Amino acid sequence: MADLPRLNGITKALDAGQVVFIGNGPVDAQGASPQPYDGVLFEMEHGMYDITELNNGLRSMLDRKQIATSGSIAPAVTPIVRIPPNAGETNWIAKQVLDSGVYGIIWPHIDTVEEAYNAVAAMRYPRRPEDPIFEPFGRRGDAPGRAANYWGVTNQEYYERADLWKLDDKGEVLCAMMIESPLGIKNLPDILEKVPGIGVIFIGEGDLSQELGVPRQYENPEVLAMVKEVNDICKAHNVARGWFHTTMDNVAERIEMGYNVFIANSSRSHALLHKGRESAGR
């Protein structure tokens, strides 16, 4: 285990204090692979949930020449996925995508402490009660073979690395959550205080604007005030903040506001990525 490098490029960059850029491209993710992204997002909330396509997309990202040249099994671009349900509905989808080999999950529509707890629990293997990081108690079923194979590690090495970043020092798996409603914002301080293991909070200003009766009016004063509230809460709890609707017009400003993780559409233009990296000093 001591010889294994850090495998998750997203969390590695965050640990180094860097701003992270994640491509949100086509399902096969090949559009992001040659670019200097830290990660790529498989969009399966509003895109089609198809576990076969996810597995095919992950395999398409394997670059044997890159592995041989770098001398490391760490992927050049780290794959994560946004899944359809929130944590109050089910955890079987989390089990399936993690068993495919992704390095993280973005959970949409987290509104309560219970939902946040269930999301973290769905991503962890269970542990004995005397374990120092017993909680949140893991609910992930035991089937590491495909994920371990994709990571390029043994099953035992996978077990030791498959816990959550920010919960386990060896953890390689990123748990990100989306706060998308006034209820979620109201409960966010309790969520961050009571549920360990949350790596990134994304503000879902699209769904938030819908609930406030001003769909997609992101500059609406009420929307902006709630977005700022989420940002302030996360700052106070030292939790990374993520921004989904990244544009050429807002990326530099959001970096200035302290956002750490940006989703950039890799299938349209790489100019946004390059402007963001330049603004972040990368």
N, C-alpha and C positions, 0 to 999 in steps of 0.2 A: 504493500500500500504506500510506503514512503516514496517509492519511485514514480507513482502516478502523478501527472501534472493536474492542475486545476482544469477541468474539462468544459465547464460552462463559461463561455466567453462573455455572456451578459453579466453574470455575477462577478466575474473576474474584473471586468471594467469598473463596475460599481465599487468593488472593494478598493480599487486604485483611485477612486474619486473622480472617475471620468463620466462624462455624459454619454449615454448609450443610445444607439440608433438601431432600430429593428425594421427590416423590410417587411411590408405587408403586400405580398405579390400573389401570383397565381398559385394554385394548389401544389404544383410540382416544385415550387420554390427555387427553380433553377435561375430565375431572373435575379435573385439576390446573391447567389453563390459567388459570382466573380467580383462583386462589389465589396467595398470596405464596411459592410454592416457588421455589427456585433451579433445580431440574431436575425431570424426570419420567423414571421408569424403565419401559421396555418390558420386561416379564418374559417371556423366551423360553427360560429354562432349564427351569423347571417349568411355565410356560405353553406354549401351542402355538408351535412355530417355524413361522411363516407369513410369508414375506417380503412377500407381497401385502398382508397386514393391517398389517405394519409400515409399508409405503409409504403406505397409506391413512391410518393413524394420524398419521404425520408431516404429511401434507397437511392433516389436520383441525386441526392446531395452528397453521397459518399464519393469522395475524390481520392482514389488510391495514390495518385501522383502527389497530391498535396500532403497526404499522410507520410509518404516516403520521403519527400523533400524536407518537410518540417521535422521529421523524426518524432512526431507526437500524434497520439490518437485523438487529441482534442479537435473537434470540428472547426473548420475555418469560420463557419457561420453557425450559430447555435439555434436549433429549431425549438420553437415553443408553439402552443396552440391555444386559441380561444374556443371554449366549448359552449354548447347551446344552453344547458340549464344552469340555474343557480344552485347553491348548495342545499337549499331546502327541498329540492325535488328528488335528486338521486345522486349516487356517486359511481354508478357503474360506468358512465362515460369517462370519468377521470381514470378509472382502472384501465380501461381499454387504451386510452391515448398514452398513458404512462408506460404500459406494457409494450407499446410500439417503439418507445425509445425517446420520446420528446423530453426536453430538459426543463419544462415548465408549463404551467397552465395559467391562463387568465380567466378568472371567474366573473361573469357578468352579474349585475343586479344583486349585489350584496347589500342587504338592508339591516340585518340584525346581528347581534353577537352569536346567536345560535347558528345562523347561516354561515358566518365566518368560521366558527369552530368546526362545523361539518365539512367545510371546504378543506381546511387544513388536515382534518382527520382522514379525509378521503385520499390524501396524497401520501400518507405515512403508513409504513408497516407497523403492526402492533408491537409493543414492548412490555417487558415485565414491570409490575408495579414499583419495584425498587429502582428502576432505571431513573437517572437524574432528569431525563427529558421524556418522561412518561406521557405527559400531556402536551397537546391534545392527543388523546388515545387514537392510535392508528386503526383505520378500517380498510386499508388496501389489502386485497387478496394476494396470495403468494404464487406468482408466476413470472419470475424475472428473466426467463431465458431469452426472449426476443430482444428485450431492452438491453440486457448485458451484451448480447451479440452485437447490437448496433453501436453501443458505446465502445466496444472492443476490450471488454474486461471480463473477468470471471464472475460467476454468480455471487460469490462471497464478496468480491470487490464491489460489485454493484450494490449489494445490501449495505455496505459501509458508506457508499457515496449517495445513495438514493433518498436520503432524508432531505429536509428543507434547509436551504440557505437561510441564514439568520436565526436558525433554531439549533442546528448541529454544526459544529466547526468544520466537519468534513462534508456537509451537505452540498449537493450540486443542483438540487431541484428548486426552481423558482416558483413560489406561490404569489400570484398577483391577483388583485381584486379590483372590481369596478364599483365605484360609488356613483349611483345614477338617479337618486331620488332625494327629496327633502328628508324622508325617514332615514335613509342611509347616512346622510350628512349629520342628522341629529344624533345617531347612534355611533358615529365614527370614533369619537374619543373612547367610548367604552370598548368598541371592537379592538382598537389598538392597544388598550390597556389590559384587556382580558384574554386576548387570543394571540399567543406567540407564534412566530413562524411566517408572518406576512412580510413579503419582501418588497412589494411595490403596490401603491394605490393609484389607480387610474381614475380620473374624473370623467364620467360619461355625460358630457354636456349635451349630447344629442337627446338621449332619453330624458334627461333632466329638463330640457327646454320643452319637450312634449308635455311633461307633467305640469309644468308651470303655465301651459296654454300659449306658449310662444315658440312653436316648432322651428328648430334650426335657426333661431334668432340668437346667435351666440354672443352678440354684443348687447343684448337686452340687459339693463342694469340689474335685474333680479338674478338672472343667470350668472352674470359676472360676479355678483356679490357671493353667491353660493360656491362658485368655482374658487374664489379667493378664500372662502372659509375652509374648504377642503385642503387647499394648499397650506394654509396657516396651521391647521390641525396636524397635518403630516410633518411639517417642519418642527412643531413642538414635540412630536414623538420620534423624531429622527428616522422617519420612514421615507424611502424614495418615492417621488411623485412621477407619474407617467402621463403623457399627453398623446391622445389618439389622432385628433384632427390637425396634424402638422401641415403647415403650408409655408410657402416662401415668405409670406407676409408676417407670420407669427413665430417662426422658429427661434429667431434671435431674441425676441422679447421674452418668450417662455424660458429660454435658457437663463436670461437675466433674472427671471422670477425664481429660479432655483429648481426648475424641473430637471429630472435626472434621466428619464427614459422617454424616447420619442418613437412613435410609429410613423414610418415614412413609406409611401406607396411606391414600391420598387418596380411596379409594372408600368409606370407612367414616365417618370423622369428622375434621373439621378442627380439633377441639379440641386434638388432640395436636400438630398443627403450631403452633398459637398458643401452647400451653404451652412447647414447645421454643424458639420464637423469643423468648419472654419470658425464659426461663431463660438464653438465650445473649445477651441484651441487644440483640436486633434488633427 
